[in-house]
Amino acid sequence: MDRVLEIWQSGGWVMIPLFALAVLLYAQAFQLLFYVQRTRLGGRGEGQWWDWVRAPERAQGRVADIIRYTQNDVTSEAELRNRFDEIRGALISLIDRRSRFVSMLVGAAPLLGLLGTVLGMLQTFFGISTSGGTETAGVVAAGISEALVTTQTGLIIALPGLFLVMTINRQRQGLEARLARLESLTLSHFKFAELPAE
């Protein structure tokens, strides 16, 4: 533990904003990941969607809410599509906005690490120019250590964050595909029931 603290301190003051960025990044990423998993449609009942669309009172879970909302007092195909657009806007748009913010944080981590690299190299060059004799090696080592530690920390923060963003985007695409399937089934039922359509 002392070694970790020593390495952390060798990175200089840039390690403080890197730590804050890491906390914000992973708090937002995991919160968004759990939100996407909670809003997932499907599971064991996905094979029963056609039956549920035809008999909404038998539907279960979040799919039941969507089916009932999209079929309740619908008089036209356009209105049905508008209701699915509302649901898509409520679920997908929120995921997209928050995913962009998390992606921005992922991109900021290596840049902040690069700032530490530049500051470390400046410290190295300043140490070379101002010190003489045996002190030069210690100053150069401290500057290079600061440069490398911040770069490494920025990358360590960013790479798992990038994996989380990719996971979130994959689950978002799955959610969008399931919504499209449910919309298609509902439109088919609407047309089959020969309700008035525009």
SENU-903300 format. One record per residue: residue in one letter; x, y, z of N, C-alpha, C in turn. Coordinates in pm, whole numbers, plus 32768, in hexadecimal, padded with zeros to 4 digits. Layout:
! SENU-903300
<pt "a"; <X; Y; Z>; <X; Y; Z>; <X; Y; Z>>
...
! end
This chain:
! SENU-903300
<pt "m"; <8052; 7F88; 8000>; <8000; 8000; 8000>; <8056; 807E; 8000>>
<pt "d"; <80C5; 8079; 804B>; <8120; 80EB; 804D>; <815D; 8104; 7FC4>>
<pt "r"; <8177; 8097; 7F7C>; <81B1; 80A4; 7EF5>; <814E; 80E7; 7E95>>
<pt "v"; <80CE; 80C1; 7EA0>; <8066; 80FD; 7E4C>; <805B; 8192; 7E6A>>
<pt "l"; <805B; 81B5; 7EEA>; <8053; 8242; 7F11>; <80CC; 8290; 7EE0>>
<pt "e"; <813F; 8252; 7EE5>; <81B9; 8293; 7EB6>; <81B3; 82AD; 7E1F>>
<pt "i"; <8183; 8249; 7DD4>; <8174; 8259; 7D43>; <810E; 82C6; 7D26>>
<pt "w"; <80A0; 82C5; 7D71>; <8035; 8329; 7D5E>; <806C; 83B6; 7D74>>
<pt "q"; <80BA; 83C8; 7DDD>; <80F1; 844C; 7DFC>; <8159; 8477; 7D96>>
<pt "s"; <819E; 8417; 7D58>; <8204; 843B; 7CF5>; <81C6; 8475; 7C77>>
<pt "g"; <8143; 8464; 7C64>; <8100; 849B; 7BEE>; <80E4; 8530; 7BF7>>
<pt "g"; <80F5; 856B; 7C6C>; <80E0; 85FB; 7C7A>; <804C; 861E; 7C8B>>
<pt "w"; <8032; 86A1; 7C7F>; <7FA9; 86D2; 7C9B>; <7F44; 86A5; 7C33>>
<pt "v"; <7F6F; 867B; 7BBC>; <7F11; 864E; 7B54>; <7EC8; 85CF; 7B7E>>
<pt "m"; <7F01; 8586; 7BDC>; <7EC0; 850B; 7C0A>; <7E3C; 8528; 7C53>>
<pt "i"; <7E2F; 859D; 7C8E>; <7DB3; 85C1; 7CD5>; <7D3F; 85CF; 7C72>>
<pt "p"; <7D4C; 8621; 7C07>; <7CDD; 8624; 7BA6>; <7CC9; 859E; 7B5E>>
<pt "l"; <7D34; 8551; 7B4C>; <7D22; 84CC; 7B10>; <7CCD; 8472; 7B69>>
<pt "f"; <7CE5; 8479; 7BEB>; <7C95; 842B; 7C49>; <7C03; 8457; 7C45>>
<pt "a"; <7BEC; 84DC; 7C46>; <7B63; 8510; 7C40>; <7B1F; 84E6; 7BBE>>
<pt "l"; <7B69; 84EB; 7B50>; <7B32; 84C2; 7ACF>; <7B0D; 842E; 7AD0>>
<pt "a"; <7B63; 83DC; 7B0C>; <7B48; 834B; 7B12>; <7ACA; 832F; 7B63>>
<pt "v"; <7ABA; 8373; 7BD4>; <7A43; 835F; 7C26>; <79C5; 8386; 7BD9>>
<pt "l"; <79C9; 83FB; 7B98>; <7955; 842A; 7B4B>; <7938; 83CD; 7AD5>>
<pt "l"; <79A1; 83A5; 7A8F>; <7990; 834E; 7A1A>; <794F; 82CA; 7A40>>
<pt "y"; <7983; 8286; 7AA5>; <794F; 8203; 7AC6>; <78C8; 8209; 7B0E>>
<pt "a"; <78B1; 8273; 7B59>; <782C; 8284; 7B96>; <77C2; 8294; 7B2A>>
<pt "q"; <77DE; 82EA; 7AC7>; <777F; 8300; 7A59>; <7770; 8282; 7A02>>
<pt "a"; <77E0; 8240; 79E5>; <77DC; 81CC; 798C>; <778D; 8159; 79CB>>
<pt "f"; <77A7; 813B; 7A4A>; <775E; 80CC; 7A8A>; <76CC; 80EE; 7AA1>>
<pt "q"; <76B0; 816C; 7AC0>; <7624; 8195; 7AD0>; <75D9; 8184; 7A4C>>
<pt "l"; <7618; 81AD; 79DD>; <75DA; 819E; 795A>; <75CC; 810B; 7933>>
<pt "l"; <7631; 80BC; 7952>; <762D; 802D; 7933>; <75B9; 7FE9; 797D>>
<pt "f"; <75A8; 8009; 79FC>; <753A; 7FCF; 7A49>; <74B3; 8000; 7A14>>
<pt "y"; <74AD; 807F; 79E9>; <7430; 80B4; 79B0>; <740C; 8067; 7930>>
<pt "v"; <746E; 8052; 78DA>; <7454; 800B; 785C>; <7428; 7F7C; 7878>>
<pt "q"; <7466; 7F3C; 78DB>; <743F; 7EB3; 78FB>; <73B3; 7EAD; 7938>>
<pt "r"; <738E; 7F13; 7985>; <7306; 7F16; 79BE>; <729C; 7F2E; 7953>>
<pt "t"; <72BE; 7F7A; 78EB>; <725B; 7F9A; 7884>; <725A; 7F33; 7814>>
<pt "r"; <72AD; 7ECD; 7820>; <72B0; 7E65; 77B9>; <7227; 7E27; 77A7>>
<pt "l"; <7206; 7E0C; 772C>; <718B; 7DC3; 770E>; <71B4; 7D35; 76EA>>
<pt "g"; <7159; 7CDD; 76F2>; <717A; 7C55; 76C9>; <7183; 7BF8; 773F>>
<pt "g"; <71E6; 7BA4; 773B>; <71F2; 7B3E; 77A1>; <71A2; 7AC4; 7778>>
<pt "r"; <7169; 7A82; 77DD>; <7121; 7A05; 77C1>; <709D; 7A1D; 7778>>
<pt "g"; <7062; 7A93; 7786>; <6FDF; 7AAB; 774A>; <6FE1; 7AD9; 76BA>>
<pt "e"; <7058; 7AE7; 767E>; <7060; 7B1F; 75F7>; <7017; 7AC8; 7590>>
<pt "g"; <7015; 7A47; 75A5>; <6FCD; 79EE; 7549>; <6F36; 79FD; 7551>>
<pt "q"; <6F06; 7A3D; 75B9>; <6E75; 7A4E; 75CB>; <6E43; 7AD8; 75A1>>
<pt "w"; <6E99; 7B2B; 7567>; <6E71; 7BB4; 7547>; <6DF8; 7BBB; 74EA>>
<pt "w"; <6DF3; 7B62; 7487>; <6D81; 7B65; 742A>; <6CFE; 7B49; 7473>>
<pt "d"; <6D02; 7AE9; 74CF>; <6C8A; 7ACD; 751F>; <6C68; 7B43; 7578>>
<pt "w"; <6CCD; 7B84; 75B1>; <6CB6; 7BF6; 760A>; <6C7F; 7C6E; 75BC>>
<pt "v"; <6CAD; 7C80; 7541>; <6C7C; 7CF0; 74EF>; <6BE8; 7CDA; 74D0>>
<pt "r"; <6BC3; 7C5E; 74B8>; <6B36; 7C40; 749B>; <6ADF; 7C43; 7518>>
<pt "a"; <6B1A; 7C25; 758D>; <6ACF; 7C26; 760C>; <6B23; 7C71; 7674>>
<pt "p"; <6B21; 7CF7; 7673>; <6B78; 7D47; 76CB>; <6B66; 7D2A; 7760>>
<pt "e"; <6AF1; 7CFA; 7786>; <6AD9; 7CE0; 7815>; <6B2F; 7C6C; 7849>>
<pt "r"; <6B64; 7C18; 77EF>; <6BB9; 7BA9; 781A>; <6C4E; 7BCC; 781B>>
<pt "a"; <6C71; 7C40; 77E6>; <6CFD; 7C68; 77DD>; <6D39; 7C7E; 7867>>
<pt "q"; <6DBE; 7C6F; 786F>; <6E05; 7C7C; 78EE>; <6E7D; 7CD8; 78E1>>
<pt "g"; <6EA4; 7D13; 7952>; <6F1D; 7D63; 7959>; <6F13; 7DE8; 7911>>
<pt "r"; <6F88; 7E1C; 78EB>; <6F8F; 7E9D; 78A8>; <6F4D; 7E98; 781F>>
<pt "v"; <6F54; 7E25; 77DE>; <6F15; 7E14; 775B>; <6E7E; 7E2A; 7767>>
<pt "a"; <6E45; 7DFE; 77D5>; <6DB5; 7E10; 77EA>; <6D91; 7EA4; 77ED>>
<pt "d"; <6DE1; 7EF5; 7831>; <6DC6; 7F85; 7836>; <6DCB; 7FC2; 77AB>>
<pt "i"; <6E2E; 7F99; 775C>; <6E3C; 7FD0; 76D4>; <6DC7; 7FA5; 767D>>
<pt "i"; <6DA2; 7F26; 7684>; <6D33; 7EF4; 7632>; <6CB2; 7F3D; 7657>>
<pt "r"; <6C97; 7F4A; 76D6>; <6C1B; 7F8C; 7700>; <6C1A; 801F; 76D9>>
<pt "y"; <6C8D; 8062; 76E9>; <6C92; 80F0; 76C6>; <6C7F; 8104; 7630>>
<pt "t"; <6CBD; 80B1; 75DF>; <6CB5; 80C5; 754F>; <6C2F; 8099; 7514>>
<pt "q"; <6BE4; 8045; 755B>; <6B65; 8016; 7524>; <6AEB; 805B; 7562>>
<pt "n"; <6AFD; 809F; 75CF>; <6A8C; 80DC; 7615>; <6A53; 8151; 75C6>>
<pt "d"; <69D6; 8143; 7598>; <698E; 81AD; 7550>; <69D6; 81DC; 74D2>>
<pt "v"; <6A18; 8183; 748E>; <6A5B; 81A7; 7410>; <69F6; 819D; 739F>>
<pt "t"; <69F2; 8205; 734C>; <698F; 8206; 72DF>; <69CF; 8202; 7255>>
<pt "s"; <6A53; 8212; 724E>; <6A93; 8211; 71CA>; <6B20; 81D8; 71D4>>
<pt "e"; <6B51; 81AE; 7161>; <6BDA; 817A; 715A>; <6C40; 81E7; 717B>>
<pt "a"; <6C25; 8262; 7151>; <6C80; 82D2; 716D>; <6C8A; 82EB; 7203>>
<pt "e"; <6C19; 82E3; 7247>; <6C1A; 82F7; 72D8>; <6C68; 8288; 731E>>
<pt "l"; <6C5A; 820E; 72EC>; <6CA4; 819D; 7323>; <6D3C; 81B1; 7312>>
<pt "r"; <6D63; 81DD; 729B>; <6DF1; 81F7; 7282>; <6E24; 8269; 72DB>>
<pt "n"; <6DD1; 82D0; 72ED>; <6DF9; 8340; 7343>; <6E10; 8313; 73D3>>
<pt "r"; <6DBE; 82B8; 7402>; <6DD0; 8286; 748B>; <6E52; 8237; 7499>>
<pt "f"; <6E72; 81E9; 7434>; <6EF2; 81A2; 7439>; <6F67; 8204; 742F>>
<pt "d"; <6F55; 826F; 73E1>; <6FBE; 82D6; 73DB>; <6FD2; 8319; 7463>>
<pt "e"; <6F65; 832E; 74AB>; <6F6F; 8368; 7533>; <6FBF; 830B; 758F>>
<pt "i"; <6F9F; 828B; 758A>; <6FE6; 8229; 75DE>; <7079; 8224; 75B8>>
<pt "r"; <7093; 8221; 7535>; <711D; 821E; 7505>; <7167; 829C; 7532>>
<pt "g"; <7124; 830D; 752A>; <7161; 838B; 7556>; <717E; 838A; 75EA>>
<pt "a"; <7123; 8353; 7639>; <7136; 8352; 76CA>; <71A7; 82F5; 76F4>>
<pt "l"; <71B1; 8281; 76B4>; <7215; 821E; 76DC>; <729B; 8232; 7695>>
<pt "i"; <7299; 8236; 7612>; <7314; 8238; 75C3>; <735B; 82BF; 75CC>>
<pt "s"; <7310; 832D; 75C7>; <734E; 83B2; 75C8>; <7399; 83CA; 764A>>
<pt "l"; <7361; 839E; 76B9>; <73A4; 83AE; 773A>; <7427; 835F; 773C>>
<pt "i"; <7422; 82E5; 770A>; <749C; 8293; 7704>; <7504; 82D5; 76AB>>
<pt "d"; <74D9; 830B; 7638>; <7537; 834B; 75DC>; <757A; 83C4; 761C>>
<pt "r"; <752C; 8419; 765E>; <7565; 8491; 769D>; <75CB; 846D; 7707>>
<pt "r"; <75A6; 8411; 775D>; <7600; 83EC; 77CA>; <7679; 839E; 7797>>
<pt "s"; <7666; 8351; 772E>; <76D6; 8307; 76F3>; <773B; 8366; 76B5>>
<pt "r"; <770B; 83D2; 7676>; <7767; 8436; 763E>; <77BA; 8478; 76AD>>
<pt "f"; <7779; 8494; 771F>; <77C1; 84D1; 778F>; <782D; 8472; 77C4>>
<pt "v"; <780B; 83F2; 77D3>; <786D; 8390; 7802>; <78DF; 8383; 779D>>
<pt "s"; <78C0; 8385; 771B>; <7927; 837D; 76B4>; <7985; 83F6; 76BB>>
<pt "m"; <794B; 846B; 76D9>; <799D; 84E2; 76E8>; <79FE; 84D4; 775D>>
<pt "l"; <79CF; 849A; 77CB>; <7A26; 8484; 783F>; <7A94; 8420; 781E>>
<pt "v"; <7A71; 83B9; 77D2>; <7AD6; 8356; 77A9>; <7B42; 839A; 7755>>
<pt "g"; <7B19; 83F2; 76FA>; <7B7A; 8439; 76A7>; <7BCF; 849C; 76F5>>
<pt "a"; <7B96; 84D2; 7762>; <7BDF; 8535; 77B1>; <7C4E; 84F6; 7806>>
<pt "a"; <7C3F; 8479; 782D>; <7CA2; 8439; 7886>; <7D2E; 8434; 7848>>
<pt "p"; <7D40; 8403; 77CC>; <7DC8; 8403; 7794>; <7DFD; 8490; 777C>>
<pt "l"; <7DA3; 84EE; 775D>; <7DD1; 8578; 7748>; <7E04; 85B5; 77CA>>
<pt "l"; <7DBF; 8597; 7837>; <7DEE; 85C7; 78B9>; <7E72; 8584; 78DE>>
<pt "g"; <7E7F; 8504; 78BD>; <7EFF; 84C1; 78D1>; <7F6D; 84FE; 787D>>
<pt "l"; <7F4A; 8529; 7803>; <7FAB; 856B; 77AC>; <7FD7; 85F2; 77E6>>
<pt "l"; <7F79; 8637; 7826>; <7F9E; 86B5; 786A>; <8007; 8699; 78D4>>
<pt "g"; <7FF5; 862F; 7920>; <8057; 8609; 7985>; <80DD; 85E7; 7946>>
<pt "t"; <80D9; 85A9; 78CF>; <8155; 8589; 7888>; <81A0; 8608; 7863>>
<pt "v"; <8157; 8668; 782D>; <8196; 86E6; 7806>; <81D1; 872D; 7880>>
<pt "l"; <8184; 8731; 78ED>; <81B6; 8772; 7966>; <8231; 872A; 799D>>
<pt "g"; <8231; 86A7; 7998>; <82A4; 865A; 79C6>; <8320; 8674; 7972>>
<pt "m"; <830C; 867C; 78EF>; <837E; 8699; 7897>; <83B1; 8727; 78AC>>
<pt "l"; <8356; 8785; 78C2>; <8381; 880E; 78E1>; <83D3; 8811; 7961>>
<pt "q"; <83A5; 87C5; 79C5>; <83F0; 87BE; 7A43>; <847A; 8782; 7A2B>>
<pt "t"; <8480; 871E; 79D4>; <8500; 86DF; 79B5>; <8560; 8743; 7975>>
<pt "f"; <8530; 878B; 790F>; <8587; 87EA; 78CA>; <85AF; 885D; 7927>>
<pt "f"; <8552; 8888; 797B>; <8572; 88F2; 79DA>; <85DE; 88C1; 7A3C>>
<pt "g"; <85D1; 8846; 7A6A>; <8634; 880D; 7AC6>; <86BD; 8801; 7A87>>
<pt "i"; <86BF; 87DB; 7A08>; <8740; 87CF; 79C2>; <8783; 8857; 79B7>>
<pt "s"; <8732; 88BD; 7998>; <876C; 8941; 7981>; <8797; 8987; 7A01>>
<pt "t"; <8758; 8969; 7A72>; <8776; 89B2; 7AED>; <87D0; 896A; 7B4E>>
<pt "s"; <87D5; 88E7; 7B48>; <8827; 889F; 7BA9>; <88A8; 8871; 7B68>>
<pt "g"; <8905; 8850; 7BBC>; <8984; 8822; 7B87>; <89B7; 87AD; 7BD8>>
<pt "g"; <8A15; 8768; 7BA2>; <8A56; 86FD; 7BEC>; <89FB; 8686; 7C03>>
<pt "t"; <89FC; 8651; 7C7D>; <89B3; 85D7; 7C9F>; <891D; 85ED; 7CAD>>
<pt "e"; <88F2; 8669; 7CBE>; <8862; 8685; 7CCE>; <8814; 8670; 7C4C>>
<pt "t"; <8856; 867D; 7BDD>; <8814; 8675; 7B5B>; <87CD; 85EF; 7B48>>
<pt "a"; <880C; 8582; 7B6C>; <87D0; 84FD; 7B57>; <874F; 84EE; 7BA6>>
<pt "g"; <874B; 8520; 7C22>; <86D2; 8517; 7C74>; <8661; 856A; 7C3C>>
<pt "v"; <8680; 85E2; 7C0D>; <8619; 863A; 7BD4>; <85E2; 85FF; 7B53>>
<pt "v"; <8639; 85CB; 7AFE>; <860E; 858E; 7A80>; <85B8; 8514; 7A9B>>
<pt "a"; <85E0; 84C2; 7AFB>; <8592; 8449; 7B1D>; <8508; 846E; 7B51>>
<pt "a"; <84FF; 84D6; 7BA5>; <847D; 8500; 7BDA>; <8422; 8533; 7B6C>>
<pt "g"; <845A; 8581; 7B0F>; <8409; 85B7; 7AA0>; <83D8; 854A; 7A43>>
<pt "i"; <8431; 84ED; 7A23>; <8408; 847F; 79CA>; <83A2; 8425; 7A0F>>
<pt "s"; <83B3; 840F; 7A90>; <8352; 83BF; 7ADB>; <82C9; 8400; 7AD8>>
<pt "e"; <82C4; 8483; 7AEE>; <8243; 84CA; 7AE9>; <8205; 84BE; 7A60>>
<pt "a"; <8257; 84CC; 79F7>; <8224; 84C3; 796E>; <81E9; 843A; 7951>>
<pt "l"; <822F; 83D0; 7979>; <8202; 8349; 7958>; <818C; 831C; 79AD>>
<pt "v"; <818C; 8340; 7A2C>; <811F; 8316; 7A85>; <809A; 8352; 7A5A>>
<pt "t"; <8099; 83D2; 7A35>; <801A; 8411; 7A0D>; <7FE7; 83D9; 7989>>
<pt "t"; <8042; 83BF; 792C>; <8019; 8383; 78AD>; <7FDD; 82F9; 78C3>>
<pt "q"; <8022; 82AA; 7914>; <7FF2; 8223; 7931>; <7F6B; 8228; 7978>>
<pt "t"; <7F5C; 8280; 79D8>; <7EDE; 828B; 7A23>; <7E6B; 82B4; 79C7>>
<pt "g"; <7E85; 8315; 796E>; <7E1D; 833F; 790F>; <7DEE; 82CC; 78B7>>
<pt "l"; <7E4C; 827A; 788A>; <7E28; 8208; 7836>; <7DE1; 819B; 7886>>
<pt "i"; <7E0E; 8185; 7901>; <7DCD; 8120; 7957>; <7D3D; 8147; 7974>>
<pt "i"; <7D24; 81C9; 7983>; <7C9B; 81F8; 799A>; <7C47; 81EA; 791B>>
<pt "a"; <7C82; 820C; 78A8>; <7C35; 8213; 782C>; <7C12; 818B; 77F0>>
<pt "l"; <7C6C; 812B; 77F5>; <7C55; 80AD; 77AE>; <7BDD; 805D; 77E3>>
<pt "p"; <7BD0; 8047; 7867>; <7B57; 8003; 7896>; <7AD9; 8057; 787D>>
<pt "g"; <7AE9; 80DD; 7883>; <7A76; 8134; 7865>; <7A47; 8123; 77D6>>
<pt "l"; <7AA6; 8112; 777B>; <7A83; 80FC; 76EF>; <7A38; 8077; 76DF>>
<pt "f"; <7A63; 8012; 7727>; <7A1E; 7F90; 7724>; <798F; 7F9F; 7757>>
<pt "l"; <797C; 7FED; 77C3>; <78F5; 8003; 77F9>; <789C; 804C; 7794>>
<pt "v"; <78D4; 80B0; 7750>; <7886; 80FA; 76EB>; <785C; 809D; 767A>>
<pt "m"; <78B7; 8046; 7650>; <7894; 7FE6; 75E6>; <7827; 7F85; 7614>>
<pt "t"; <782E; 7F5A; 7692>; <77C6; 7F01; 76C8>; <7740; 7F48; 76CE>>
<pt "i"; <7740; 7FC4; 76FC>; <76C4; 8013; 7703>; <7689; 8025; 7678>>
<pt "n"; <76DD; 8046; 7614>; <76AB; 805B; 758C>; <7674; 7FDB; 7550>>
<pt "r"; <76B3; 7F69; 756E>; <7680; 7EE9; 753C>; <75F6; 7ECA; 7579>>
<pt "q"; <75E8; 7EE2; 75FB>; <7566; 7ECA; 763B>; <74FC; 7F2D; 760A>>
<pt "r"; <7526; 7FA8; 75EE>; <74CA; 800C; 75B8>; <7495; 7FE0; 7530>>
<pt "q"; <74EE; 7FAA; 74DB>; <74C4; 7F79; 7458>; <7464; 7F04; 7466>>
<pt "g"; <747B; 7EAE; 74C8>; <741F; 7E3F; 74E1>; <7397; 7E70; 750C>>
<pt "l"; <7396; 7ED6; 7563>; <7317; 7F11; 7590>; <72CC; 7F4F; 751B>>
<pt "e"; <7314; 7F96; 74C4>; <72D4; 7FD4; 7450>; <729B; 7F6A; 73F2>>
<pt "a"; <72E5; 7EFD; 73E0>; <72B5; 7E91; 7388>; <7237; 7E50; 73C2>>
<pt "r"; <7233; 7E3C; 7446>; <71BC; 7E00; 7484>; <7144; 7E5E; 747A>>
<pt "l"; <715C; 7EE0; 748A>; <70EE; 7F41; 747A>; <70B9; 7F3D; 73EB>>
<pt "a"; <7112; 7F34; 738A>; <70E8; 7F2D; 72FE>; <7098; 7EAF; 72E4>>
<pt "r"; <70C1; 7E40; 7320>; <7076; 7DC2; 730F>; <6FEC; 7DCD; 734D>>
<pt "l"; <6FE6; 7E07; 73C5>; <6F64; 7E17; 7408>; <6F0A; 7E75; 73B8>>
<pt "e"; <6F44; 7EDD; 737F>; <6EF6; 7F3A; 732C>; <6EC1; 7EF2; 72B1>>
<pt "s"; <6F16; 7EA0; 7273>; <6EEC; 7E56; 71FD>; <6E79; 7DF6; 721C>>
<pt "l"; <6E84; 7DB0; 728D>; <6E18; 7D54; 72B5>; <6D97; 7DA0; 72D0>>
<pt "t"; <6DA3; 7E13; 7313>; <6D2C; 7E62; 7334>; <6CEB; 7E99; 72B5>>
<pt "l"; <6D3C; 7EC9; 7257>; <6D05; 7EFB; 71D8>; <6CC2; 7E8B; 7189>>
<pt "s"; <6CFF; 7E15; 718B>; <6CC2; 7DA3; 7145>; <6C3A; 7D82; 7182>>
<pt "h"; <6C34; 7D81; 7207>; <6BB5; 7D65; 724A>; <6B4E; 7DD2; 722B>>
<pt "f"; <6B7D; 7E50; 7228>; <6B24; 7EC1; 720B>; <6AE7; 7EB2; 717F>>
<pt "k"; <6B3C; 7E8E; 711D>; <6B0A; 7E7D; 7096>; <6AB2; 7E02; 708A>>
<pt "f"; <6AD7; 7D97; 70D0>; <6A8A; 7D1D; 70CB>; <69FF; 7D30; 7107>>
<pt "a"; <69F8; 7D82; 7170>; <6977; 7D9C; 71B0>; <6920; 7DF9; 715D>>
<pt "e"; <6958; 7E30; 70F0>; <6911; 7E86; 7093>; <68D8; 7F01; 70D8>>
<pt "l"; <692A; 7F3A; 712F>; <6905; 7FBB; 7168>; <6921; 8027; 7100>>
<pt "p"; <68E0; 809B; 710A>; <68F8; 8102; 70A6>; <6989; 8131; 70A7>>
<pt "a"; <69C2; 8139; 7032>; <6A4D; 8167; 7026>; <6A55; 81DB; 6FC6>>
<pt "e"; <6AB9; 8233; 6FDB>; <6AC9; 82A7; 6F83>; <6B1D; 8280; 6F0C>>
! end
